[in-house]
Amino acid sequence: MYKLTSPSVALDIMHKHGFRTIKAFGQNFLADEHYVNSIVDAADISNDDVVIEVGPGIGTLTQLMCMRAKHVIAIEIDKKLIPVLNDTLADFDNLTIVNEDVLKTDIKAIVNEYSPERAVKIVSNLPYYITTPVIMRFIEEDVPFSLMVLMVQSEVADRLSASSGNKDYGVLSVMLQCVCDIEFMFKVPASVFIPRPQVSSGVIRLRPKEKRLTAKNSELFRSIVKGAFMQRRKTLLNSLSSVSELKTLTKAEITEILSQAGIPATERCENLSIEQFIALTDSTEAYLSK
């Protein structure tokens, strides 16, 4: 079996197959034993688990996950990587390689086929350009997962895991933390990738909440959160005036809505907890329904 965590071996494999990375696919392959072990350890994979991996590259993470999991489904968009993966992962019979775009693949059909009675785990070195669409697809389509462990751009990891009062706290933080508890696990330096990216990475772990945090009107909730953060340096009284559903209201009316939600008009959006955003949305819904 190839030792893919060795940079020289990884380069030899790529040379053997005449493979060159494609920048448009965000191909930066992890080649470091410590970080590979740390990522897979963070997923706490057992021999009962079915794991979905997005963008397996040359199979570095995949190898270790196949050793620990019941089954691994590796979804790879680049058809030129399929013969590479068939070579590097030839020792495993608990692996399915899907040569498709994860944003178009029928994920639920995959889960129903390979893990109909047990939530899957999702582990991936996500290409930076599809980080948010991939995460949102798994969540919005209610794919049954028990855990996600994702390596993403470090700045994105900061935003996703940020809590209220933090400068990185924003729309993504709020929307995702309504449905998941998110932990920033550790940073990964650019030096352990082939080719070396221009930025460092971060590993985050997402666990679905037992009960999602929801407002009565989810569309209004999204509109208020996005509108508030579009002008995050302004007070809520001023930033909410630009939300389409509230544009016809006077500042006195918006102040009343904030008061009903127990929020000072002088507060700024980055200091609001998710529960406060929900209270604000429900207060707005009640006022508009008068």
C-alpha positions in Angstrom: 0.0 0.0 0.0 1.3 3.4 -0.9 2.3 5.8 1.9 0.4 8.8 0.5 1.3 11.0 3.5 4.8 11.1 2.2 5.2 14.1 -0.2 7.7 12.2 -2.4 5.4 9.2 -2.7 2.4 11.5 -3.5 4.5 13.2 -6.2 5.6 9.9 -7.6 2.0 8.7 -7.9 1.0 11.9 -9.7 3.9 11.5 -12.1 3.2 7.8 -12.7 -0.3 8.7 -13.9 0.7 11.9 -15.7 -1.6 13.8 -13.4 -1.4 17.5 -12.9 -3.6 19.4 -10.4 -6.3 21.7 -11.8 -6.5 25.1 -10.0 -10.2 25.4 -11.0 -11.0 22.3 -8.9 -9.2 23.6 -5.9 -6.8 20.6 -5.9 -4.4 20.9 -3.0 -3.6 17.4 -1.7 -2.7 16.9 2.0 0.6 15.0 2.4 1.3 14.9 6.1 0.8 11.9 8.4 0.1 13.9 11.6 -2.6 16.0 10.1 -4.2 13.1 8.2 -4.4 11.2 11.5 -5.7 14.3 13.4 -8.6 14.8 10.9 -9.7 11.2 10.9 -9.4 11.0 14.7 -11.6 14.1 15.0 -14.3 12.1 13.1 -14.1 9.3 15.6 -14.8 6.7 12.9 -15.7 3.2 13.9 -16.3 0.0 11.9 -20.0 0.7 12.0 -19.7 4.0 10.2 -20.4 4.9 6.6 -18.4 7.9 5.6 -18.9 10.2 2.6 -15.8 12.0 1.4 -16.0 15.0 -1.0 -12.9 15.5 -3.2 -10.6 12.5 -2.2 -7.8 13.7 -4.4 -5.2 10.9 -4.6 -6.8 9.1 -1.6 -4.7 10.2 1.3 -7.5 10.6 3.8 -9.5 7.9 2.1 -6.9 5.2 2.9 -7.0 5.7 6.6 -10.8 6.0 6.7 -11.2 2.8 4.7 -9.1 1.1 7.4 -11.5 2.3 10.1 -14.9 2.6 8.6 -17.5 0.1 7.4 -17.7 1.8 4.0 -16.4 4.9 2.4 -18.0 6.7 -0.5 -15.6 9.0 -2.2 -17.1 11.6 -4.5 -14.7 13.0 -7.1 -15.5 15.4 -9.9 -12.2 15.0 -11.8 -12.3 11.9 -14.1 -8.5 12.0 -14.5 -8.2 11.1 -10.8 -10.3 8.0 -11.0 -7.4 5.8 -12.3 -5.2 7.3 -9.6 -7.7 6.4 -6.9 -8.2 2.9 -8.4 -4.5 2.4 -8.0 -3.9 4.0 -4.6 -6.9 2.4 -3.0 -6.8 -1.0 -4.7 -6.4 -2.8 -1.4 -9.9 -1.8 -0.1 -13.2 -3.5 -0.9 -15.2 -1.3 1.4 -14.9 1.7 -1.0 -17.1 3.2 -3.6 -15.8 5.9 -5.9 -18.4 8.2 -7.5 -17.1 10.2 -10.4 -19.7 13.1 -10.2 -20.1 16.7 -9.1 -21.1 16.6 -5.4 -23.4 19.6 -6.1 -25.4 17.5 -8.6 -25.1 14.0 -7.1 -28.1 12.5 -5.5 -26.7 12.4 -2.0 -29.8 11.0 -0.3 -29.9 8.1 -2.8 -26.3 7.3 -1.8 -27.1 7.4 1.9 -30.2 5.2 1.4 -28.2 2.6 -0.5 -25.2 2.4 1.8 -26.5 3.5 5.2 -30.3 3.3 5.3 -30.6 3.0 9.0 -27.6 4.9 10.4 -26.6 8.5 9.9 -23.4 8.9 7.8 -20.3 10.9 8.7 -18.9 13.4 6.3 -15.1 13.9 6.2 -13.4 16.1 3.6 -10.6 18.3 2.6 -13.1 20.6 0.8 -12.1 22.6 -2.2 -12.3 26.2 -1.1 -14.5 27.3 -3.9 -17.4 25.0 -3.0 -17.1 25.1 0.8 -20.3 26.9 1.5 -22.5 25.3 -1.2 -21.5 21.8 -0.2 -22.2 22.4 3.5 -25.5 24.1 2.8 -26.5 21.3 0.5 -26.0 18.6 3.1 -28.0 20.7 5.6 -30.8 22.1 3.5 -31.5 18.7 2.0 -31.7 17.2 5.4 -29.0 14.5 4.6 -28.9 12.4 7.8 -25.4 12.9 9.2 -24.1 12.5 12.7 -20.9 14.5 12.2 -19.0 16.5 9.7 -15.3 17.1 9.9 -14.1 19.5 7.2 -10.9 21.1 6.3 -11.6 24.5 4.8 -9.8 27.8 4.3 -8.8 29.1 7.8 -10.7 32.4 7.5 -13.9 30.4 6.6 -13.3 28.1 9.6 -13.1 31.2 11.8 -16.4 32.6 10.4 -18.3 29.3 10.7 -17.3 28.7 14.3 -17.4 32.3 15.5 -19.8 33.2 18.4 -21.6 36.5 19.0 -19.3 39.4 19.9 -16.5 38.1 17.7 -15.4 40.1 14.6 -15.7 36.9 12.5 -19.4 36.4 13.5 -21.7 36.8 10.5 -24.5 35.5 8.3 -22.8 32.1 7.8 -22.1 31.7 11.6 -25.8 32.4 12.4 -27.4 30.3 9.7 -25.2 27.2 10.3 -25.2 27.4 14.1 -29.0 27.3 14.0 -28.7 23.7 13.0 -25.2 22.6 14.1 -22.8 23.0 17.0 -19.5 24.0 15.3 -16.0 23.6 16.8 -12.8 24.9 15.4 -10.5 22.0 15.9 -7.0 23.0 14.7 -5.1 24.9 12.0 -3.3 23.2 9.1 -0.3 25.1 7.6 0.0 25.6 3.8 3.3 23.8 3.8 1.8 20.3 4.1 -0.1 20.4 0.8 0.8 19.6 -2.7 0.8 22.0 -4.4 1.1 24.6 -1.6 -1.9 26.9 -1.4 -1.6 30.6 -0.7 -3.5 30.4 2.6 -3.6 28.2 5.7 -6.5 25.9 6.4 -8.6 25.1 9.5 -10.4 21.9 10.5 -14.0 22.3 11.9 -16.3 19.8 13.3 -20.1 20.1 13.0 -22.6 18.2 15.0 -26.4 18.5 14.3 -28.3 20.1 17.2 -30.9 17.8 18.9 -33.4 20.6 18.1 -32.8 23.2 15.5 -33.2 26.9 16.4 -35.9 28.3 14.2 -38.0 31.4 13.9 -41.7 31.2 13.1 -41.0 32.8 9.6 -37.7 31.3 8.3 -37.7 33.6 5.2 -38.0 36.7 7.3 -35.3 35.4 9.6 -32.9 35.0 6.7 -33.8 38.5 5.4 -33.2 40.1 8.8 -29.9 38.3 9.5 -28.5 39.2 6.0 -29.8 42.8 6.2 -28.3 43.3 9.6 -24.9 42.1 8.6 -24.8 44.0 5.4 -24.3 47.1 7.5 -22.7 45.5 10.6 -21.0 48.7 11.8 -24.4 50.5 12.1 -26.8 50.2 15.0 -29.6 47.7 14.5 -32.0 50.7 14.3 -30.2 51.9 11.2 -29.2 48.6 9.6 -32.7 47.1 9.9 -34.1 50.0 8.0 -32.6 48.5 4.8 -34.3 45.1 5.2 -36.9 44.9 2.4 -39.7 43.8 4.8 -39.0 46.8 7.1 -38.4 49.6 4.6 -41.9 51.1 5.0 -41.6 51.3 8.8 -40.5 54.4 10.6 -37.5 54.3 13.0 -40.0 54.6 15.9 -41.8 51.4 14.7 -38.5 49.6 14.4 -37.5 50.7 17.8 -40.8 49.3 19.1 -40.1 46.0 17.4 -36.6 45.8 19.0 -38.0 46.7 22.4 -40.6 43.9 22.1 -37.7 41.5 21.5 -35.8 42.9 24.5 -33.0 44.4 22.3 -31.7 48.0 22.6 -32.0 50.0 19.4 -28.3 51.0 19.8 -27.1 47.4 19.7 -25.1 46.1 16.8 -25.8 42.8 15.0 -22.5 41.1 15.8 -23.5 41.2 19.5 -26.8 39.4 19.0 -27.0 35.7 19.8 -29.0 33.4 17.5 -31.8 33.3 20.1 -32.0 37.1 19.9 -32.1 37.1 16.1 -35.0 34.6 16.4 -36.8 36.8 19.0 -36.3 39.8 16.7 -37.8 37.9 13.8 -40.8 36.8 15.8 -41.3 40.3 17.1 -41.1 41.7 13.6 -43.6 39.0 12.3 -46.0 39.9 15.1 -45.8 43.6 14.4 -46.2 43.2 10.6 -49.2 40.9 11.2 -51.2 43.6 13.1 
